[in-house]
Amino acid sequence: MKLSLKEKIGYGFGDLGNNFMFDLGNLYLLKFYTDVLGISPAVGGLVFLVSKIADAFIDSSVGTFLDSRSKIGKRGKFRPFILFGTVPLFLLTLLTFLSPNLAGNGKVIWAFATYILFNAAYSVVNIPYGSLAASMTQDPVQRTSLSSFRMLGSYLAGLITGMAVIPIILMFSKPSIGYPIAIGIMGIFGIISHFFCYKNVNEYIVVKKKEGEKVPVGEIFKSLLTNRPLIGVLLVFIFTISAQFIKQGVQIYFLQYNLGNIKLISQLTLIVFTCQLVAIIIAPRLTKRMGKKNVYILGLGISAVADTLNYLLPTTVTSFEILWCIGTFGLALGGAISWAMISDIVEYNEWKTGERTEGIIYSTCSFARKLAQALAGFIPGLVLTVIGYVPNATQSAVTLKGIRQLMFLYPAIFTVVTILVLLFVHNLSDKRYKEILDDLVNKKAEKSRVA
Protein backbone atom coordinates (compact mmCIF):
# COMPACT_ATOMS: atom_id res chain seq x y z
CA MET A 1 0.00 0.00 0.00
CA LYS A 2 1.27 3.44 -0.94
CA LEU A 3 1.02 6.04 1.81
CA SER A 4 -0.19 9.54 1.01
CA LEU A 5 2.10 12.55 1.29
CA LYS A 6 -0.14 13.82 4.08
CA GLU A 7 0.47 10.67 6.13
CA LYS A 8 4.22 10.85 5.61
CA ILE A 9 4.31 14.51 6.63
CA GLY A 10 2.13 13.70 9.63
CA TYR A 11 4.51 10.94 10.68
CA GLY A 12 7.46 13.31 10.33
CA PHE A 13 5.70 15.81 12.60
CA GLY A 14 5.72 13.17 15.33
CA ASP A 15 9.50 13.26 15.59
CA LEU A 16 9.41 17.02 15.17
CA GLY A 17 7.34 17.07 18.36
CA ASN A 18 9.57 14.52 20.08
CA ASN A 19 12.71 16.48 19.41
CA PHE A 20 11.31 19.86 20.36
CA MET A 21 11.58 18.33 23.82
CA PHE A 22 14.20 15.60 23.54
CA ASP A 23 16.85 17.64 21.70
CA LEU A 24 16.81 20.21 24.47
CA GLY A 25 18.32 17.69 26.85
CA ASN A 26 20.95 16.54 24.35
CA LEU A 27 22.06 20.03 23.44
CA TYR A 28 21.68 22.10 26.58
CA LEU A 29 21.03 20.08 29.74
CA LEU A 30 24.64 19.30 30.71
CA LYS A 31 25.53 22.95 30.16
CA PHE A 32 22.50 23.94 32.26
CA TYR A 33 23.55 21.57 35.04
CA THR A 34 27.13 22.85 35.20
CA ASP A 35 26.60 26.57 34.63
CA VAL A 36 23.12 27.31 36.04
CA LEU A 37 21.97 24.61 38.44
CA GLY A 38 25.51 24.48 39.81
CA ILE A 39 26.40 20.79 39.95
CA SER A 40 29.73 19.35 38.80
CA PRO A 41 30.19 17.95 35.28
CA ALA A 42 30.82 14.47 36.70
CA VAL A 43 27.57 14.52 38.69
CA GLY A 44 25.74 15.89 35.65
CA GLY A 45 27.12 13.01 33.59
CA LEU A 46 26.04 10.58 36.30
CA VAL A 47 22.50 11.95 36.07
CA PHE A 48 22.48 11.06 32.37
CA LEU A 49 23.95 7.62 32.99
CA VAL A 50 21.59 6.54 35.77
CA SER A 51 18.48 8.11 34.22
CA LYS A 52 19.02 6.58 30.79
CA ILE A 53 19.76 3.11 32.18
CA ALA A 54 16.60 3.29 34.30
CA ASP A 55 14.65 4.47 31.27
CA ALA A 56 15.94 1.58 29.17
CA PHE A 57 14.01 -0.77 31.45
CA ILE A 58 10.97 1.50 31.31
CA ASP A 59 11.09 1.21 27.51
CA SER A 60 10.85 -2.57 27.73
CA SER A 61 7.83 -2.32 30.03
CA VAL A 62 6.08 0.10 27.68
CA GLY A 63 6.79 -2.12 24.67
CA THR A 64 5.50 -5.23 26.45
CA PHE A 65 2.33 -3.39 27.45
CA LEU A 66 1.72 -2.22 23.88
CA ASP A 67 1.97 -5.74 22.47
CA SER A 68 -0.23 -7.26 25.20
CA ARG A 69 -3.20 -4.96 24.57
CA SER A 70 -6.37 -6.81 23.59
CA LYS A 71 -8.76 -3.86 23.73
CA ILE A 72 -7.86 -1.44 20.97
CA GLY A 73 -10.27 1.40 20.29
CA LYS A 74 -10.97 3.45 17.21
CA ARG A 75 -7.94 5.67 17.84
CA GLY A 76 -5.67 2.69 17.15
CA LYS A 77 -2.98 0.75 18.98
CA PHE A 78 -0.24 3.42 19.10
CA ARG A 79 -1.76 6.81 18.22
CA PRO A 80 -3.52 7.47 21.57
CA PHE A 81 -0.22 7.53 23.44
CA ILE A 82 1.01 10.38 21.24
CA LEU A 83 -2.21 12.31 21.87
CA PHE A 84 -2.47 11.89 25.63
CA GLY A 85 1.24 11.76 26.48
CA THR A 86 2.38 15.02 24.95
CA VAL A 87 1.23 17.47 27.68
CA PRO A 88 2.78 15.51 30.59
CA LEU A 89 5.97 15.25 28.53
CA PHE A 90 5.98 19.02 28.01
CA LEU A 91 5.55 19.73 31.73
CA LEU A 92 8.38 17.38 32.70
CA THR A 93 10.65 18.86 30.01
CA LEU A 94 10.09 22.26 31.58
CA LEU A 95 10.80 20.96 35.09
CA THR A 96 14.23 19.63 34.08
CA PHE A 97 15.31 23.19 33.22
CA LEU A 98 14.21 24.81 36.48
CA SER A 99 16.87 25.66 39.06
CA PRO A 100 15.27 25.83 42.53
CA ASN A 101 17.32 27.23 45.39
CA LEU A 102 17.93 23.98 47.28
CA ALA A 103 20.52 23.39 49.96
CA GLY A 104 22.99 20.53 50.32
CA ASN A 105 22.41 17.74 47.84
CA GLY A 106 18.97 19.06 47.02
CA LYS A 107 19.99 20.22 43.54
CA VAL A 108 21.48 16.83 42.72
CA ILE A 109 18.31 15.06 43.89
CA TRP A 110 16.24 17.52 41.85
CA ALA A 111 18.30 16.79 38.72
CA PHE A 112 17.97 13.01 39.14
CA ALA A 113 14.23 13.11 39.91
CA THR A 114 13.19 15.45 37.12
CA TYR A 115 15.31 13.79 34.44
CA ILE A 116 14.20 10.26 35.33
CA LEU A 117 10.55 11.37 35.21
CA PHE A 118 11.15 13.18 31.91
CA ASN A 119 12.63 10.05 30.34
CA ALA A 120 9.71 7.93 31.56
CA ALA A 121 7.22 10.36 30.00
CA TYR A 122 9.24 10.40 26.78
CA SER A 123 9.10 6.59 26.60
CA VAL A 124 5.31 6.64 26.86
CA VAL A 125 5.18 8.83 23.74
CA ASN A 126 8.23 7.69 21.78
CA ILE A 127 7.87 3.88 21.96
CA PRO A 128 4.35 3.96 20.46
CA TYR A 129 5.49 6.54 17.91
CA GLY A 130 8.41 4.42 16.79
CA SER A 131 6.25 1.28 16.65
CA LEU A 132 3.70 3.13 14.53
CA ALA A 133 5.75 2.90 11.30
CA ALA A 134 5.48 -0.90 11.17
CA SER A 135 1.69 -0.62 11.46
CA MET A 136 1.42 1.90 8.63
CA THR A 137 3.05 -0.12 5.82
CA GLN A 138 5.08 -3.23 5.04
CA ASP A 139 6.48 -1.88 1.78
CA PRO A 140 10.28 -1.39 2.14
CA VAL A 141 10.33 1.66 -0.15
CA GLN A 142 7.49 3.29 1.79
CA ARG A 143 9.25 2.52 5.04
CA THR A 144 12.43 4.17 3.84
CA SER A 145 10.32 7.17 2.86
CA LEU A 146 8.70 7.24 6.31
CA SER A 147 12.14 7.01 7.89
CA SER A 148 13.31 9.97 5.80
CA PHE A 149 10.29 12.06 6.83
CA ARG A 150 10.93 11.10 10.45
CA MET A 151 14.53 12.21 10.24
CA LEU A 152 13.45 15.42 8.50
CA GLY A 153 11.18 16.17 11.45
CA SER A 154 14.01 15.39 13.87
CA TYR A 155 16.50 17.56 12.02
CA LEU A 156 14.01 20.42 11.63
CA ALA A 157 13.48 20.41 15.40
CA GLY A 158 17.26 20.45 15.82
CA LEU A 159 17.47 23.42 13.45
CA ILE A 160 14.87 25.44 15.32
CA THR A 161 16.09 24.63 18.82
CA GLY A 162 19.71 25.12 17.79
CA MET A 163 19.04 28.53 16.29
CA ALA A 164 16.49 29.84 18.79
CA VAL A 165 17.27 28.60 22.29
CA ILE A 166 20.58 30.38 23.00
CA PRO A 167 19.42 33.75 21.56
CA ILE A 168 16.26 33.55 23.69
CA ILE A 169 18.29 32.73 26.81
CA LEU A 170 20.67 35.63 26.13
CA MET A 171 17.70 38.02 26.07
CA PHE A 172 17.47 37.66 29.85
CA SER A 173 20.02 38.84 32.39
CA LYS A 174 19.64 35.62 34.39
CA PRO A 175 20.06 32.25 32.62
CA SER A 176 17.91 30.73 35.36
CA ILE A 177 15.01 32.69 33.87
CA GLY A 178 16.03 32.46 30.21
CA TYR A 179 16.34 28.67 30.13
CA PRO A 180 12.77 27.78 31.25
CA ILE A 181 11.26 30.44 29.00
CA ALA A 182 13.17 29.20 25.95
CA ILE A 183 12.42 25.55 26.76
CA GLY A 184 8.74 26.36 27.39
CA ILE A 185 8.39 27.98 23.97
CA MET A 186 10.00 25.00 22.25
CA GLY A 187 7.80 22.59 24.21
CA ILE A 188 4.60 24.30 23.09
CA PHE A 189 5.65 23.76 19.48
CA GLY A 190 6.25 20.13 20.44
CA ILE A 191 2.66 19.72 21.65
CA ILE A 192 1.29 21.23 18.44
CA SER A 193 3.45 18.89 16.35
CA HIS A 194 2.26 15.81 18.26
CA PHE A 195 -1.36 16.78 17.71
CA PHE A 196 -0.72 17.19 13.98
CA CYS A 197 0.89 13.75 13.84
CA TYR A 198 -2.04 12.13 15.65
CA LYS A 199 -4.58 13.67 13.28
CA ASN A 200 -2.83 12.76 10.04
CA VAL A 201 -1.50 9.20 10.40
CA ASN A 202 -3.38 5.91 10.14
CA GLU A 203 -2.72 2.37 11.34
CA TYR A 204 -3.41 -0.21 8.62
CA ILE A 205 -1.70 -3.27 10.12
CA VAL A 206 -3.02 -3.71 13.65
CA VAL A 207 -2.35 -6.96 15.49
CA LYS A 208 -3.96 -7.36 18.90
CA LYS A 209 -3.94 -10.17 21.41
CA LYS A 210 -7.09 -12.16 22.06
CA GLU A 211 -8.88 -11.51 25.34
CA GLY A 212 -6.96 -13.26 28.11
CA GLU A 213 -4.03 -14.16 25.84
CA LYS A 214 -0.67 -13.31 27.36
CA VAL A 215 2.49 -12.29 25.57
CA PRO A 216 5.17 -14.93 26.28
CA VAL A 217 7.64 -12.21 27.22
CA GLY A 218 10.41 -14.56 28.39
CA GLU A 219 10.30 -16.59 25.20
CA ILE A 220 10.11 -13.48 23.06
CA PHE A 221 13.19 -11.91 24.62
CA LYS A 222 14.97 -15.25 24.37
CA SER A 223 14.21 -15.36 20.64
CA LEU A 224 15.44 -11.78 20.26
CA LEU A 225 18.84 -12.83 21.60
CA THR A 226 19.21 -15.15 18.60
CA ASN A 227 17.96 -12.55 16.13
CA ARG A 228 21.19 -11.61 14.34
CA PRO A 229 19.83 -8.62 12.36
CA LEU A 230 18.38 -7.20 15.57
CA ILE A 231 21.67 -7.65 17.44
CA GLY A 232 23.41 -5.86 14.58
CA VAL A 233 20.99 -2.92 14.72
CA LEU A 234 21.31 -2.72 18.52
CA LEU A 235 25.09 -2.44 18.25
CA VAL A 236 24.76 0.09 15.43
CA PHE A 237 22.53 2.23 17.62
CA ILE A 238 24.83 2.02 20.63
CA PHE A 239 27.87 3.24 18.69
CA THR A 240 26.31 5.74 16.27
CA ILE A 241 24.09 7.39 18.85
CA SER A 242 26.96 7.61 21.33
CA ALA A 243 28.99 9.36 18.63
CA GLN A 244 26.16 11.70 17.64
CA PHE A 245 25.09 12.69 21.14
CA ILE A 246 28.62 13.20 22.45
CA LYS A 247 29.11 15.65 19.60
CA GLN A 248 25.81 17.39 20.32
CA GLY A 249 26.51 17.67 24.03
CA VAL A 250 30.04 19.00 23.61
CA GLN A 251 29.54 21.37 20.68
CA ILE A 252 28.32 24.24 22.87
CA TYR A 253 31.51 23.96 24.98
CA PHE A 254 33.66 23.75 21.81
CA LEU A 255 32.06 26.84 20.29
CA GLN A 256 32.34 28.87 23.49
CA TYR A 257 35.89 27.97 24.50
CA ASN A 258 37.80 26.51 21.50
CA LEU A 259 36.34 28.89 18.93
CA GLY A 260 35.49 31.70 21.35
CA ASN A 261 31.97 32.42 20.10
CA ILE A 262 28.96 30.60 21.54
CA LYS A 263 26.64 32.54 19.20
CA LEU A 264 28.06 30.51 16.30
CA ILE A 265 25.61 27.76 17.28
CA SER A 266 22.80 29.44 15.31
CA GLN A 267 24.89 29.69 12.13
CA LEU A 268 26.27 26.18 12.59
CA THR A 269 22.80 24.72 13.11
CA LEU A 270 21.55 26.23 9.85
CA ILE A 271 24.54 24.87 7.91
CA VAL A 272 24.16 21.44 9.47
CA PHE A 273 20.43 21.30 8.71
CA THR A 274 21.11 22.07 5.05
CA CYS A 275 23.55 19.15 4.84
CA GLN A 276 21.10 16.87 6.65
CA LEU A 277 18.32 17.88 4.28
CA VAL A 278 20.44 16.96 1.26
CA ALA A 279 21.17 13.56 2.82
CA ILE A 280 17.48 12.91 3.51
CA ILE A 281 16.54 13.79 -0.08
CA ILE A 282 19.08 11.50 -1.72
CA ALA A 283 18.98 8.61 0.80
CA PRO A 284 15.87 6.89 -0.67
CA ARG A 285 17.34 7.07 -4.19
CA LEU A 286 20.68 5.70 -3.06
CA THR A 287 18.89 2.97 -1.12
CA LYS A 288 17.10 1.76 -4.26
CA ARG A 289 20.46 1.39 -6.02
CA MET A 290 22.73 0.21 -3.22
CA GLY A 291 20.52 -1.20 -0.46
CA LYS A 292 20.07 0.16 3.06
CA LYS A 293 23.16 -1.39 4.64
CA ASN A 294 25.56 -0.21 1.91
CA VAL A 295 24.21 3.34 2.10
CA TYR A 296 24.64 3.28 5.87
CA ILE A 297 28.28 2.13 5.55
CA LEU A 298 28.97 4.84 2.97
CA GLY A 299 27.57 7.53 5.25
CA LEU A 300 29.51 6.31 8.27
CA GLY A 301 32.74 6.29 6.27
CA ILE A 302 32.20 9.89 5.22
CA SER A 303 31.52 10.90 8.82
CA ALA A 304 34.60 9.13 10.20
CA VAL A 305 36.92 10.76 7.65
CA ALA A 306 35.47 14.24 8.28
CA ASP A 307 35.78 13.94 12.09
CA THR A 308 39.34 12.64 11.81
CA LEU A 309 40.36 15.55 9.59
CA ASN A 310 38.67 18.02 11.94
CA TYR A 311 40.75 16.61 14.79
CA LEU A 312 44.08 16.52 12.94
CA LEU A 313 43.94 19.80 11.01
CA PRO A 314 44.42 23.25 12.61
CA THR A 315 40.98 24.59 13.54
CA THR A 316 39.51 27.66 11.90
CA VAL A 317 35.83 28.53 11.88
CA THR A 318 35.62 27.91 8.13
CA SER A 319 37.43 24.56 8.08
CA PHE A 320 35.51 23.37 11.13
CA GLU A 321 32.12 24.24 9.62
CA ILE A 322 32.91 22.62 6.25
CA LEU A 323 34.15 19.36 7.75
CA TRP A 324 31.39 19.35 10.38
CA CYS A 325 28.82 19.71 7.61
CA ILE A 326 30.36 16.85 5.61
CA GLY A 327 30.42 14.63 8.68
CA THR A 328 26.82 15.49 9.51
CA PHE A 329 25.81 14.63 5.94
CA GLY A 330 27.39 11.20 6.36
CA LEU A 331 25.61 10.46 9.63
CA ALA A 332 22.32 11.72 8.19
CA LEU A 333 22.56 9.24 5.30
CA GLY A 334 22.49 6.42 7.83
CA GLY A 335 19.93 8.10 10.05
CA ALA A 336 17.52 8.47 7.15
CA ILE A 337 17.21 4.68 6.82
CA SER A 338 17.91 3.42 10.36
CA TRP A 339 14.25 3.36 11.36
CA ALA A 340 13.33 1.42 8.23
CA MET A 341 15.85 -1.23 9.30
CA ILE A 342 13.99 -1.62 12.61
CA SER A 343 10.64 -1.99 10.85
CA ASP A 344 12.11 -4.72 8.64
CA ILE A 345 13.10 -6.65 11.76
CA VAL A 346 9.43 -6.76 12.83
CA GLU A 347 8.61 -8.98 9.85
CA TYR A 348 11.85 -10.94 10.19
CA ASN A 349 11.01 -11.80 13.79
CA GLU A 350 7.39 -12.60 12.89
CA TRP A 351 8.63 -14.93 10.14
CA LYS A 352 11.07 -16.58 12.55
CA THR A 353 8.87 -16.91 15.67
CA GLY A 354 5.26 -16.52 14.52
CA GLU A 355 4.79 -13.53 16.87
CA ARG A 356 4.34 -9.96 15.61
CA THR A 357 5.70 -7.73 18.39
CA GLU A 358 6.30 -4.20 17.14
CA GLY A 359 6.31 -2.72 20.64
CA ILE A 360 8.82 -5.15 22.13
CA ILE A 361 11.18 -4.93 19.15
CA TYR A 362 11.08 -1.16 19.04
CA SER A 363 11.49 -0.91 22.82
CA THR A 364 14.48 -3.28 22.58
CA CYS A 365 16.06 -0.97 20.03
CA SER A 366 15.15 1.97 22.23
CA PHE A 367 16.86 0.15 25.12
CA ALA A 368 20.09 0.20 23.09
CA ARG A 369 19.54 3.85 22.24
CA LYS A 370 19.10 4.71 25.91
CA LEU A 371 22.32 2.89 26.82
CA ALA A 372 24.06 4.91 24.12
CA GLN A 373 22.53 8.13 25.42
CA ALA A 374 23.63 7.19 28.94
CA LEU A 375 27.21 6.81 27.74
CA ALA A 376 26.97 9.98 25.67
CA GLY A 377 25.87 11.95 28.73
CA PHE A 378 28.24 10.32 31.20
CA ILE A 379 31.46 10.35 29.15
CA PRO A 380 31.51 14.15 28.49
CA GLY A 381 30.63 14.92 32.12
CA LEU A 382 33.38 12.65 33.40
CA VAL A 383 35.97 13.87 30.89
CA LEU A 384 35.16 17.54 31.55
CA THR A 385 35.87 16.93 35.23
CA VAL A 386 39.10 15.04 34.53
CA ILE A 387 40.43 17.72 32.17
CA GLY A 388 39.71 20.49 34.69
CA TYR A 389 36.74 22.30 33.13
CA VAL A 390 35.77 25.46 35.07
CA PRO A 391 32.38 27.02 34.19
CA ASN A 392 32.44 30.52 32.66
CA ALA A 393 36.24 30.88 32.86
CA THR A 394 39.24 30.81 30.55
CA GLN A 395 40.11 27.14 29.99
CA SER A 396 43.60 25.64 30.15
CA ALA A 397 45.34 24.11 27.11
CA VAL A 398 44.70 20.63 28.56
CA THR A 399 40.98 21.37 28.90
CA LEU A 400 40.74 22.72 25.35
CA LYS A 401 42.50 19.63 24.00
CA GLY A 402 40.13 17.37 25.92
CA ILE A 403 37.08 19.19 24.55
CA ARG A 404 38.53 18.78 21.06
CA GLN A 405 39.00 15.03 21.57
CA LEU A 406 35.43 14.68 22.80
CA MET A 407 34.19 16.60 19.80
CA PHE A 408 36.00 14.68 17.07
CA LEU A 409 38.21 11.75 18.09
CA TYR A 410 35.81 9.65 20.18
CA PRO A 411 32.95 9.93 17.65
CA ALA A 412 35.29 8.93 14.79
CA ILE A 413 36.34 5.79 16.67
CA PHE A 414 32.72 4.84 17.45
CA THR A 415 31.78 5.35 13.80
CA VAL A 416 34.52 3.03 12.53
CA VAL A 417 33.40 0.33 14.98
CA THR A 418 29.84 0.69 13.62
CA ILE A 419 31.06 0.00 10.10
CA LEU A 420 32.61 -3.25 11.31
CA VAL A 421 29.31 -4.24 12.94
CA LEU A 422 27.38 -3.67 9.71
CA LEU A 423 29.95 -5.66 7.74
CA PHE A 424 30.22 -8.67 10.04
CA VAL A 425 27.10 -8.86 12.25
CA HIS A 426 24.01 -7.47 10.50
CA ASN A 427 22.92 -9.90 7.76
CA LEU A 428 19.43 -8.84 6.63
CA SER A 429 19.73 -7.48 3.09
CA ASP A 430 16.88 -5.82 1.21
CA LYS A 431 16.67 -8.85 -1.09
CA ARG A 432 16.40 -11.26 1.85
CA TYR A 433 13.73 -9.08 3.47
CA LYS A 434 11.57 -9.22 0.34
CA GLU A 435 11.86 -13.02 0.30
CA ILE A 436 10.79 -13.16 3.95
CA LEU A 437 7.85 -10.81 3.36
CA ASP A 438 6.65 -12.90 0.40
CA ASP A 439 6.88 -16.05 2.52
CA LEU A 440 4.86 -14.40 5.30
CA VAL A 441 2.15 -13.35 2.83
CA ASN A 442 1.95 -16.88 1.42
CA LYS A 443 1.72 -18.43 4.89
CA LYS A 444 -1.08 -16.09 5.93
CA ALA A 445 -2.95 -16.76 2.67
CA GLU A 446 -2.59 -20.51 3.24
CA LYS A 447 -3.80 -20.15 6.81
CA SER A 448 -6.86 -18.20 5.66
CA ARG A 449 -7.77 -20.91 3.11
CA VAL A 450 -7.51 -23.63 5.75
CA ALA A 451 -9.63 -21.62 8.18
PyMOL commands that set and color helices and strands:
alter all, ss='L'
color gray80, all
select helices_A, chain A and resi 5-37+41-68+79-96+106-136+140-170+175-200+217-224+228-258+264-290+292-312+317-353+358-386+397-424+430-450
alter helices_A, ss='H'
color red, helices_A
deselect
rebuild
show_as cartoon
